[in-house]
Every structure is written in structure tokens, then in C-alpha cells.
């Protein structure tokens, strides 16, 4: 196994320079566990542990290695394991707000070249959710590709394609029937040159079937849809990167019916390109496109140049990002206050010691 087949290029070679001649090696995370990582490297597949020093210095959650990351490790030959020393800079990072009340970032996958957004042509098809996934893709630095799966179950394919094109201007759209192995060959070009692709989408859209078709074997277990509710069971329970037989890598992710945004201002601007363009003609530069006079965006909605549903989803995401920023600011203030208390307590104790 060589690093180039894993996606190594000049970008990562330059980032690795400070670690050369120091008995360090580079590897790529293909499976993430709580206490250790599984890594592809020149020693084939090994287990890597995160060093205590790195764990202590990595204060933010997004600093920890994620699937797709390139890590620097020290190799312990007699144990066939590595000790993580650093994570190389990322070319792209697919993130979301972690589930729960904590305002922290969860990195879904790193160093992804193409993000396959999978939806099926049944009751799962949802333009508003598709807009959200496009926002995440554009913000990540990877290029979005839309896959409309289960074409065999649909009688009005052309209508679905037309609707998708309206919200995904300029984004490649591929029609598939993965269960019948139809259209899979369209995706092969994205993997050439040892590129990395990741799949995202709701449970039951057929991601595992697509992966099986791409790989050519039954690697991913597929669950049968519950016809009563037309929803899939969660087949994939963790993110995993698969090295393809010929060229390229593929990252599968658990089904996500809803993905919460994380610091995605640029992604929103890109996903709602026509709204961004109309906003340039607003009377006020900081227009929120709500009740401000001279708002070109609301005028475009009234004229029918922007669909009301699309505008409403745009505003929903803007509000979500604003609330997230407020929570982040509150968290920062509370953390600073906590650190100040620790510092004052330490100074107070030092004065007591000196006064004895």
C-alpha cells in the first residue's frame, strides 16, 4: 500500500515537511473509535493511539483526527501500532453541529474531494433538505454531486430532475437505480487520480447499495425498507473509508435525516446563489431581508423570481446560524470567566505561600 493510492499529494507532502527525518510516518484514518483509530499506511492497516500530549494540546473537538484525516505517527514495530503525534492540515472538512445541547463541532469526514448527496425518488425526496446538504457541501470545500437513486420506483423522473436543477444550479446530477446496478458507471470518473468521495443522505436512500455496486462486492449490509413507512433502518452506524480496487477512496456515513449547520455562512451564500445576487441590490448593506425598506430579496420573492419556499428555508438557516453564533459567544464568555477564576485562585494561593 503506497500513500499516493490513499490520496497523498503535494499539499500533504508540503505539510509533512516539518516531520521528516524524525522517525515519523504518515497515514490516513479509515475508521474512528473512541479510544483508537484504524489507519491505512505503508505498513498496510494498523491501529493508532492518540498520544497523551496531543490529547492534552487538542483543546477543540475538531482538532481530533476524523475519518479521512492524514495523521503523523510514531511506529512501534514490535506491537504493529502507531502513536499519533499530529494531524496534517485539511484540504476540506465536512462538519455539522454535534447532536445534543452542547455547542460543539462534529467533523463527519476530512479531505473529501467530492461529496455525493444521495436522495431517493420516493417520499424521501425533499428539496429543503437537499438545500441544506448543498450548504454543508459548499462550506466544506468539497464539490457537491447529487445522486437521485431508485429511479426504478419513479414514473415522473423528468419532473424530479427539473426540481433538483432549480435548487442545485451547476451541480452535477446523476440518475441511478443502484439495486439494478444502473447508472453506477457514471460515478467512476470522480474516483480517478485517487480522489476521495463521501456519501451523505437519509437512512434508506440506498447508500449501502451504491457502495456495494461501486466496490463490486457485498461489503455493506443492506436492510430492506419497511414498506409501511417507506423509511430505511440505520445500516451504517459509523463513518468508514474504503479503499477501492482500482483507484480512489469512498467514505460512507450513517443516515442523517437532519443535519445541523456549523459556521456555514459561505455555504449558505453559495447554495442560495440567486438570493445572494439579489441581496447586492438591497438598500442597506446589512439587510436581513425581513422588514427592511428597499430589500431587493423580498421584492424578488414578491415578483416570483425567488420561490417562497426557498426564501423561507434560507431565512431558517440564517436564523439557525445566528443562534449558533450567540451560543458560541456565550460559551466563550463563560469559558473566559472560568479561566479567570482559575487564574485568580492560583494567584491568591501563591500570595498565601509567599506570605508564610
Secondary structure, DSSP 8 states (H G I E B T S, - for coil): --TGGGT--HHHHHHHGGGTTTT-EEEEEEEE-SS-EEEEETTEEEEEEE-HHHHHH--SGGGS--TT-EEEEEEEGGGTEEEEEEE---S-EEEEE-SSSS--EEEEEES-SEEEEEEESSTT--HHHHHHHHHHHHHHTSEEEEEEE-GGG-S-HHHHHHHHHHHSTT-EEEE-BGGGTBSGGGGGGGGTTT-EEEEE--TTSSHHHHHHHHHTS--S-----BTTTTB------S-EEEE-SSS-EEEE----S-----S-HHHHHHHTHHHHHHHTTSSSTT--SSS-TT-HHHHHHHHTSS-HHHHHHHHHHHHHHHHHHHHHHHHHHHHHHHHHHHHHHHHHHHHHHHH-
